[in-house]
Amino acid sequence: MSGRAELTVLGPDRMAYEEAFEEQVRLRDDCIASGGARSYLVLLEHPPTITVGRSGKTEEVLTGERRLAEQEVALVETNRGGRVTFHGPGQLVGYPIIHLGRRGLDLHRYMRDLETWLVKLCRSFGVEAHADSPHTGVWVGDRKIASIGIAARRWVTYHGVALNVDADLDWFRLIVPCGLSGVEMTSLEKELGAAPPFQEVALRAADVFCEHFEMRRAVTTGGERRIE
């Protein structure tokens, strides 16, 4: 693979988790069929949803299903890596669908790349974020601002990251976030006093992604939900 790969950016949209998963699978299979020539970054918000990853435990969801239903919070088991996390309004979710042939066919490197992408994005807004190995994700001090959980098929990635922009952080009280008991969650809004516009964060996320992963934005002709 030579030259900069093209990346089609879709979103940001509000979409149910299950619908977003179906779209990821469709785009993942298209990326596989193209040999990695067609790559995607899907940017979304989800309605209130708790997801349980492959390493998640039921006891990490601190509220029963009946109570969750009363609060209109979906509970979904998923095939991403990681444990339990929350998605909801005010959280930018990013699903990169790219072939890792350009990144050494190395999932661990890819995880670090995602952390670096989010660190650069947060710092571009004046938030001094950092990675905190061995804990996956992105942090501000000892507060967690972004979570990561991925999957891959035939070296094409799906699932991805969740960055708290101006999300209601009280939702995280329903779970043990990423299996880390007592962790404090934060957001761009909490760190800055006021959140930057969601659309601006999404646009900059796409730009920083292209820069870090050495890709170029595809020129589209319409019919795709791309940000401008």
N, C-alpha and C positions, 0 to 999 in steps of 0.2 A: 504494500500500500504506500503510495507516494503522493505528495501534494497535500493540501488541506482538504479534508472531507467536508461535504456539505451537511448542514444541519437545518432541518425544518423545525421551527419553533411554533408550537400550538398553544393557544390560550392567551391570558388566563381566563378560565371558566369556573363556574360552580357546578360540581358534578358529584353524584353519589359514588361512594367508593366502589361498589360492585360494577357500575357502568364504566368507571375509569379503568378498572382492572381489565374488563373486556376490550377496551380500546387499546390498552397497553399490549395485550396479547396479539391483537390484530397488527399493530405497528411493529412489534417484536418479530412476528413471522414475516412481515414485509422486509424488515431489515435483514433477516436471515436469508430470504429468497434473493435479495439484491447483493449478497456477499458483503454487506456492510456499506454499500454505496448510498443507501437511503437511511439516514439517521434522524432521530427525532428528540426533541425536548418538550415534554408536555407539562405545562404549568397550570395548576388548579387550586381551588379551595374545595374542601369537602364540607357537607353538613356534619353536625356532631357525630363522630364515629370513633369507637375504640377498636383497634385492630390488635389481634394476637398473632405474633409471628411464630416461626417454627420452634423457637426456644422458649416461647411464652408459657406461663403457668396460670391456671385458672384463678389461683389465689391472689394473683397480681391485679385482678380486677376487683376493686374493693366494694362494689355495689352490685346487688343482685339484678338479674335480667328484668324482673318486673319493674324495679325502680328505674332502671335505664329506659325501659319502654315508656314509663310515665314522663320522663324527661326528654323523650324523643331522641335518644342516643342509640345509634346502631352499634351492634357488637358483631364483629366479623373475624373469623379465622382466615388467615392468609398464608401464602407460601413464601413470603419474604423472610430473610434472615432477621434475627433479633427477637425481642420479647414483646412487651405490651406498650403501645403508645396511643396517643389521642390525636385525632385530626378534627379541625373545626374552622368556622369562619375566622378570618384574620390570620390564618396560617397559610403561607405559601408552600405548596407541595410541588416538588419537581421530580418528574419521572424521565431520566435520560434513557434513551433507547439507542445504544451505540455498540459497534463491534469493537472488542478489546484487542483486536489485532494490532492496532496502533499504540496500545499501552502495554505491550509485552505479554498479553494473555495472562494477566496477573490480577486476580480479584482483590488481593490485599493492597496492591498499588492503587487500584481503582477506588477503594474505600478511602485511602489517604488523599487521593485526588479530589473526591467529593468534599472531604473536610476542608481542603485548601481552597476550593471554589467558594464554599460558604464563608470561610474566614475572610477571604478577599472581599466578598460581597458585604459582609457586616462592616468591615473596616472602611469600605468606601462610603458608608453612612456615618462614620465617626465612632463606631462601636468596636472596642479593642477585644475582639474575639480571638479564640485560640483552640487548637486541638488539645486533647488531654489523654494521651495514650496511658494505659490500655483501654480506656473508656472510649467507645465509638461515639462520635457526635461532635458538636461545637459548643464552646463554653465562653462565658464572660465571667472572669474570676472563677468562683465555684458554682456558678449558676448556669444551667443548661438552656441554650437558646435554639438549638437545632438537633434533630434526631435523624439517623440514617438506618435504613434497612433495605437490602438489595436481594435480587435474584438474577440468575443468568441462565440462558439456554444456548448451547452451541456458541458460547462466548459473546452472545448479545445480551446486554443488560436490560433489566426492567425493575420496577419498584424504584426507590430512590430516597429523597430527603424531605424534611418538613422543617421550615423555618418560621418561628413565631414572629409575626410582624406586629399586629395589634390584637392577637387572640386573647380571649378571656382565660386567664391562667388558672382560674378556679376549677375549670374542667379537669385539670390534671389531678385534682384531689380524688377523682374517681378511680385512679389506678396507682400502681407503683411504676413510675415512668422508666421504661427500659430496664426494669429489675433493680433500680437503684433506690433503695428505701431512704427517705428523708431528703432526696435531691430537691433543690429549689429550681423551678423553671423561671425563665425570663423571656423577654421579647424586645424587639427594637423599640417599641413604645415605652416599655418600662425603663430601658437603659437611657433613652434620649429625652424622655419627658413628653414627647409627642411623636407619633409614628409618621414616617414618610408615606406618601400616597401608595396604596397597594400596587397600582398599575406601574408606578415608577420603580418599585422594588422588583416587580416581575420583569420589566424591560432591562433593568440593570443586571438581574440574574442571568438573563439570556446573553447579554454582552460579555459578562465576566466568564460565563461558561465557555463561550466561543474562544475567548482569549486564553483561558487556562488550558483547555483541551485542544487548542490549535485547530479550530474548525472555522468555517465561514458560514454565515447565514445563507440559506438557500433563497433564491428569488422565486416567489410563488406567483401564480396567476389568478388567484381567487379560489374560493370554495374551501379554504382552510382557515381555521380559527387562530390566525397568527396575530401576535402583538406587533404594533408598529413602533 
